[in-house]
Every structure is written in structure tokens, then in C-alpha cells.
Amino acid sequence: MFSREKKTLLAEWWWTVDREMLGALMLLLTAGIVMSFAASPAVAERLGKDDWYFIVRHIGYTVPTLMVLVGASLMTPRQARIGGLVLLLGSIFLLGLTVLVGTEVNGSQRWLSFGGLSIQPSEFVKPGFAIIAAWLISEKFKRQNVPSHTITLVLLAIISGLLILQPDIGQTALVVMTWAGLLFIAGISWWVIIALVGLSGAGFVAAYVFFPHVARRIDSFINPGVGDNYQIDKALQSLSEGGWFGRGPGEAVAARALPDAHADFVFSAAAGEFGILFSLALVVVIVFVVTRGLWRAQALPNMFSRLAASALALQFGLQAVINLAVNLNLVPPKGMTLPFVSYGGTSMIAIAFGMGVVLALTRRNPREAIASGLPLNRVAAQQPAQ
């Protein structure tokens, strides 16, 4: 199936895709399955569900995640733009619907439920916005009269407004940071970057003033004696309890008491169950994915491909950093999954699309394909359409 002499789509994909990054993503998915076995039974028991409830669902989510990852990695740059546009427009519509008829959980209205399924549209808007913003900014390099920055700013305002109405300050911050990082990579003026930093600071102050749950989290972070710090206390206890090699699957006392041990606090649960070395290995894999994506992106000759791959890799890294910072009590608590490791079907599939596009845009060019032995009569077909 993957022979160099085979004239199949999968064979060409295998010999041109970044197999090192693909392997690292597979490692994260595997770690997620391992952690679902170790951390989720205790959560299921507390919720009155079967011990296998989250395990079966997590493995079930992994199947479409792999399909989306591989499917997206087969795209040409043009198909990636179309896919990103469809995803962006569809997710903006669903975000608006969520504000109107979404399911409320813990004071926030972030989910749409229908037919026994629940989706979180904010997860899909992130890769869609990164791709389309990259395309718009790349067009500025071709046609100076295109108001690319204005259009991306309008899109950012619409998305941020819908997210704040839920409210979801964390996802808002992630979208804004992705946009700012994209502008930085595109070479925007330092004065604009300083202005963006100032506006971001003003935004966080406004969030503290106008959203009581944000104020409570910040107050309890600054002064641990104020408010409910049960979850973060258990997370820190789990981090220190496991030592270098962990207490074993299902044996960490603090991890069993963590309400979100399978989701937002899976990193802390991993430290308790399998030890600090296992957790550090997860960090190393994540760092490899991000740096590999950024490095491969900078070598791309096409501006759209360079910006889109960079933005998506950066977004992957920023989400991981936020999750890890919460687990380590470096920032106030925020619901943010650890990419491919935390439980959550919507998050896994959305991230798979984004990283699949990174794999698609960074696939090797015909010259490299020839060097690796791809059949010459298939090389011309391998060059992606721009």
C-alpha cells in the first residue's frame, strides 16, 4: 500500500508527508487513550456511570479524529482555503446559535446539543479563523489595495463578541493571540504589536470588571484563601504525589479525586499516575510538534502556506501552554484541553483538522519526492495547486 512503486494516493501521501510530525501526533493520541484508561474510571464512578463510559467514548472519538487528520493532510493549499472558509462560516453561524439556544453548563453557554450529541463550536472556529486570516494577509503581499487587516479585524471582532457572550474568555484570548502571532510572523510593525498588547491588557481588565466568574477565578488565584480551590489543590497534589515514575494506573489518590482528571487536568493526573518523566515526555512531544511545524512552515515558498501552517502550529502550542499553565497553577483556572490528550470529541476533531492542514501544506515538493524515490511519472501530479 505504501510502496514507492505504487501509483496510489496513499503511497504518494506516505512518501511526501512529514512522517516525524505525524508520528508525534500519533504519540499524543496514544497517550490520550492511555490516560482515559487510567484517569477516567474514577470520574465516571463519581458521575454514576459505568467505569468504561469515558474510555469507550474517547476511543470512539479517536476514529473520526484520525480520519479528519489524514483527510485534511491530503488537501492542496486551495482545498485548505476552501475547507477553512467553510469551517469558519459554519462555526460562526453555530456560535450565534449557541448564544441563543445553547446548553448552559456551570454558568456558561458553550455547547449545542441535538440528537444525543453535543458540540462546542468555539473549537472549530479557531482553525477556520487561522486559515482564512492567513489567506487574507497573504493576499496583501500580492495586492496592496486589499484591506486584509481590516477584514481580519472585523472577523476577529465578530468571533470575539460571540465568544464573550457565552462567555468564554479563554477561547477569546486564544483566538486573539493566534491573530497577533500571525501578524507578527507576517512582519507587522512593532508599534502595532505594542498597541495590541495594550488592548489585550485592557480587555483582561474589562473581563475582570464585567464577568463575576472571571473575577472570582482571578481573586482565588491571587489569594488562595478566597473561593473554591479544590480542583487546583488536587491537581498540584497529584503533580507532587507521583514522583518520577508515578504510583501506577488508577493508584494516584489525588488524581482519583480530580473532577476533570480526564479532561482539563489530564496533565496533573498523568503526573500522579505515571510520574513526572511521563509528563515531561508529553511536553517534549508537544514542543517537537510546534517547533517542527514552525520550522517546516518557514521553508515554504508560498506565502499563504507559510502563514497558515505557522498560525496553526502556533495555535496548537498556545492551547497546550494555557492548559499546562493552569495545571501548574501559573494562571487562573480556565477550561482548555491538552491537544489530543484530554477527553473531548469536538476538541480532538477540530485540532485534527488544523494539524492535518499543517501536514498538507508542509508536504515535500517534487524535487524532494524524487530524492526519496517516488515514481517519476507521478511527480508532476504531486505538486499542490496554489
ABEGO torsion letter per residue (X at the ends): XABAABBBAAAAAAAABBAAAAAAAAAAAAAAAAAAAAAAAAAAAAAGBBAAAAAAAAAAAAAAAAAAAAAAAABBAAAAAAAAAAAAAAAAAAAAAAAAABBBBGGBBABBBBGGBBBBAAAAAAAAAAAAAAAAAAAAAABAABBAAAAAAAAAAAAAAAAAAOBBAAAAAAAAAAAAAAAAAAGBBAAAAAAAAAAAAAAAAAAAAABAAAAAAAAAAABAABEBAAAAAAAAAAAAAAEAAEAEBGABAAAAABAAAABAAAAAAAAAAAEAAAAAAAAAAAAAAAAAAAAAAAABABAAAAAAAAAAAAAAAAAAAAAAAAAAGABBBBBBBBBGABBEAAAAAAAAAAAAAAAAAABBBAAAAAAAGBBAAAAAAABBBX
